[in-house]
Amino acid sequence: MLSFIFMHTTGFYSHSDCLLHDMGPGHPECPQRLRAIEDRLISCGLDQVLTRPEFGLATVADLTLAHDASYIEKIFQWDTQLQDDQEDRDYIELDADTRMNRGSLQAALRAVGAALAATDAVIDGKLANAFCAIRPPGHHATHKRGMGFCIFNNVAIAIKHAIERRGLKRVALIDFDVHHGNGSEDILSSLPEVLMVGFYQHPFYPGIHPDPVAHNMLNVPLKAYTKGDAVREMVRNVWLPRLEAFEPEMVFVSAGFDAHQDDDLAQLMLNVSDYAWITREITALAAQHAKGRIVSCLEGGYDLHALAASVEAHLRGLADL
């Protein structure tokens, strides 16, 4: 009986190392995002329900599952420069939106480590599913560069791990961040073992043309001010038929909550009930085809109240509460 209870537990993966990454005053992708989630879990009682496994840092070998060796080397070199403070600077810019500080590499390695540990725990049946409250986010990081607040692509690395090291043959990635997951698309579009479905506001960052890049990439552009009912209709009519036909053995989620109507970084109009509904659809799909196996990783979401409330709804859906 005790084993049954453990196997049907939702894991919550987070770590104080993920607070070390800080891109400066006023940057929306800030440590307070994780603090807001933690505060919400305490206030709503979910902190007493979720399992919090310990986990380690990702290795360079893990990073090379999805990223070019020269890019990884550059990140480590920049970290060394920051630690040595040879140029008397607090940040190194990856692009106009993305910076590294002295804690960024540690945070990024911990974030990837969470996604990998969650993947193994779910595949091994130790957890029913898992949510990784991690930062920096990852879905804009391509094979050869970091961008859009992202350094390493947490979800893509975990998916490559599931396929190449754990032997899965059909893996789905569901991305409901308001921004196109261009990095995940770049890394995964050549893999027949993967089906990626997503929606995103268009035209918007990162300015990707809406035409599909591969048959296994079903990322749906939405106009600004699209409301939740239209998103639900799209999920029912576009996403779910492809996902059902694909019959994934495991489901990964790039869980960005910046399509919420209160999030100032974009103009889609979802609310907490929409995220709860999407999560229920994901869990039903996983229950039917993937033994319930889901690993969800935090991407965007920058209004702190909306983020925390949406994560609560997502976690309640994963935990069937």
N, C-alpha and C positions, 0 to 999 in steps of 0.2 A: 504493500500500500504506500509506503514512504517513497519507493522508487517511482511509482506512478505519479505521485504529486510532483516530484522533482522533474520528471520528464515533461510535464505539462506546465512548466514555469516559463515566464517571459524574463529574459535576461536584460539588465540595464548596464551598459558598458560606458563608463566615463572615468575621468582621472584628472586630478589637479594639474598635471603637466599640460593639459590642453588649455589651461588659463594663462600659461607662460607666453603664448603667442599674442603679441599686441602690435597693431599697425599704427598706433598713434592716436592722439586725442581726436574725437569726432568721427573716427572710422566706424562705419556701421557693423562691421564684422569684428565684434569686440568680446572680451572675456565675460562681460555682463550677460551675454546671451545664455551661457551655461549656468550662471548663477540664477538667472530668472527661471530656468527650467527646474533647477534643484529646489528653489523656494516653492515653486508650484507643487512639486511632488510632495513636499512636506505638508503644505497647507491642505492638500486634498487627500492625504493619507496613502498615496501610491508608493511612497518610499518604504512602507511597511509590507508591501505586497511583492515588489519586484526583487529578483535575485541580482546581486552585484558581484559578479566574478572578478577575481584578480586576473591581470594579463600583463604581458611584457611589451617591449618595444619591437617594432619591425626591424628587420635586418636589410642590408644592402641587397642581398639575394631576393628578399621579398619585393623590394622596390623594382628590381629588374624584371619582374613578371609583367609590368605594364609600362615601364619608363626606360628611355634611352640611357645607356651607361654614362655618356658624356654629360647629360643633363643632371643626373644624380651626383656625379662628381662635382659639378659646378655648385650645386646646393651645399654640399659639404665644404667646399672651398670658401664659399661666402660665409658660412657659419664660422669657420676658423678665423676669417678676417674680422668678423664682429666680436668674437671672443677675445682676440688679441688686441682689438681696438687700435689697429695700426693707422687707420685713417680718421680716427676721432669722430666716428659717426654711430648713430644709434640704429640706423636702418639701412638695408640694401633693397633697392626696388627691383622686383621681377618684372613688373609692368606698371602702368599708371595707377592701377587700383590695388596692387599687391606688393606688400613689403615683408621682409624678414627682420626680426629683431633677434636678440641673443637667446630668446627662448623658443624661437619658431621651429628649429629643427627638432628639438626634443618633443615639442607638441605634435609636430607632423608625424614623427616616428611612433608616438603613442597612439595617435589617431588611426594610423594604418594597423598598428598592433591590435587595437580594439576590433576593427573589422575582421581581421584574420582569426582572432580568438573566438569571436562570436560565430564565425562561419564554421570553425571546427566543432564548437560546442553543439551547434544545431545539427550538423551532419552526424555527429556521434550520438545524438539523441539525449544529450545531457540537458538540453533546453528545447522547448517547443519552438521558440522564436526569440529574437533579440532586437533591441534598439541600441544604437551607439550614439550617445550624446557627445560628439567629438568636434573638435576644430583644430586646425583649419579645415574647412570643407574641401571637397575634392572634384566635383564633376566637371569643372572647367579645365582641369589639368590634363593636357594632352600627352602623347607619348614623349614629346621632346621639349615641352615648356610648361611652366606654371603661369596661371593667369586668373583673372576674375576672382580674387581672394583665395585661390587654391594653389597648393604646392605639389602634393602628391594626390593621385586619384584613389581615394580610399576604397570605394566600391569596385572600381575596375580591377584593382589589385586583388581584392577578395574573390571576385568572380574568376580571375585567371587562376588563383589558388584552388578554387573549387573544381575547376576543370582539369588543370594540369597536374595537380598534386593529389586531389581527392577523387578524380575519375568521373565526375559528373558529365553527362552527355547533353543535357538540355537545361539551360539556366535562363531565367527571365530577369530583366532589369526594368523596373517601373520607376520613372522619374517624374515627380509632380512639382518640382521646383519651377518658379515662374520664368527662369532663364533656361535657354536651351543647353542641355548637357553635352556640349560640343566635345569636351575631353573624353567622356565615356564613349561617345560615338566614334571618335578618332581611334581609340584603342580597341574597341570591340566590334567594329563594323565588318571586319574580315573573318570573324569567327562564326562558323555555322552552328556552333553549340549555343549561341546566344541569340535571344530575341529581346531587343530593347523597345519599350513603348514609353512615350512621354507626351506631355503637352508643354507649351511655353508661349509667352507673349511675343507676338511678332507684328511689326518690326521692333526689335529691342536688342539689348546686349545678349550675346556677343556678335550680332549681325550676321547670323548664318542664313544662307539662302534656304527657303523652306522645302525645296525639292529633296526627296529622299536620296541618301547617298548609297544605300544598299538595301537589299530585300529584307534583311533582318533588322532594319532600323525604321520604326514607325513612330516618329516624333511629330506631333500634330501642332501646327501654329494656330494661335488664337488671337483675335483682335483685342486691343485694350478695352476694358470695361465688360468683358465677357463674364457672365454671372455663373453661379454654381449649378443652376439647373441645366444650362447648356453644356457645362463640363460633364455632368452626370450622363447626359444623353450621349455625348461623345464616347465616354468610357463604355457604356452599354453597347453602342453600335459599332465602334471602331476598335478599341482596345481589346475588349473581352473576347470577341470572336477569334482574333489572332492568337490571344493567349490560350484560349481553350484548345484550339487546333494544335498549338505547339506542345501542350502538355508538359510544362516545365517540371523538372525534378526538384528545383529549389527556386525561390523567388528572392531577389534582392530589391531594395527600395532606396532610391535617392530621395530622401524626405526633406524637401525644401518647403517651408511654410510661408514664403514671401509672395505667394499668390493671394494671401489673405487681403481682404478689402481695406484693412487698417494699415497695411504695410506701405510706407511712402516710397519705397524703391521701385515700385511697379504699379500697374493699373488693372490687374485682374481683380475679380470681386468675389472670391471664395470666402466662406466663413467656417467656423469651427465644425458645424454640422456637416459641411461638405467633406472636410478631412476625415470625420468619423465615418461617413458613408464610403469614401474611397477605401479606407482601411478595412471596412467590413467586406468589401468586394475583393480586396487582395487576400484577406484571410480565407474567404470562401474558395477562391481559386486555389490557394495553397493547400487547403484541406482536401480538395478534390483530386489534385494531381501531384502534389509535392510533399505528402505526409505532413502538411502544415508548416513546412520549413520556410522561414522568412528571416532574413537579416536586413534591417533597416538602418540607414546611416543618415545623420543630420547633414543637410546641406544649408540652404539659406533660411531666412526668417529674421527680420531686423526690428520689427516693432516688438518690444520685449513682452508686453502683455499678450498680444496676439500669438506670438511664438509659444509662450508657456502654455496658454490655453489649448492651442492646437496640438502641441506635443502630448498634453494630457489626454486629449481625445484619441490620438493615434495610439498611445500606450494602452488605453482602456480597450481599444479594438483589438490590439495584439493579444492582450491578456484575457480577452473575452469577459470583461467586467461591465 
